[in-house]
């Protein structure tokens, strides 16, 4: 197991990369980097925002090979 050199002084979260801690700290600071112009959704991570925007764009990247079901997240 890797040593976790970076620890949050507020919540106790620990990680091994400074960038991960920096991203995590946005939770405590209430910063939202990405805000949807269509609805009220806001998030800290660009990947989450891209996934959210698929809702408005109608993109369905994951389709069933057996039926016509399609969704925008692989776990759905």
N, C-alpha and C positions, 0 to 999 in steps of 0.2 A: 504494500500500500504506500502511495506517495505521501510525503510529508506536506502538510498544508501550512504554508508560510504566511498566508494573508488571512487575517481574521477580522470580522466586523466587531467593532467595539460596542455597538448598540444591540445587535441581535445574536451574536455568537456564531454567525455563519463563517465557515472556514473553507478556503480553496487554495490551489497551488499556483494560480496565475493572477497577477495584479489586475488585468483587464476584467476578469470574472468578478472580482470584488468591486471594481468600479461600477460595473453594470448592476450588480446586486445593490449597491448603495443608493441607486436611484429610487428604490422602494422607500427608503427612509426620508429621502429628500423630496419625494412627491413629484419628481420630474417625469414627464411623459414626452419622449422624443418624437413619437409619431402619433398624430391625431387625424382621424378620419374626417374628411370634409363632407361625407354623405350622412353619417350618423354621429353619435356621441362617443364612439369607441376611441380609446387612447391606450397606448402601451409603451413599454420600455425597450422592447426588442424589435429590430427591423424584421426579423423572420416571422414573428407573430403578426406584425402589421401586414406583411405580404399575404399571409394566410387569410387574415381577415378580409382584405380587399378582394379576394376571390369571390366572396359572397356577393359583392356589388357588381363584379365583372361577369358573373355567371360562369366562371371557369370551373370545370369538373375534371380534375386531373386523374382521378382514380375511378376506373370503371370495372364493373363485374363482367367476367368473361362468359357467364352463364345467362344473365338476364340484362335488363336495361338500366339497372341501378348505377348511379354515378354520384360521387361526392368530391369535396375539395380537400379532405384530409384522409390519409391512409388508414387511420384507426377508426374511421366512422363506419 
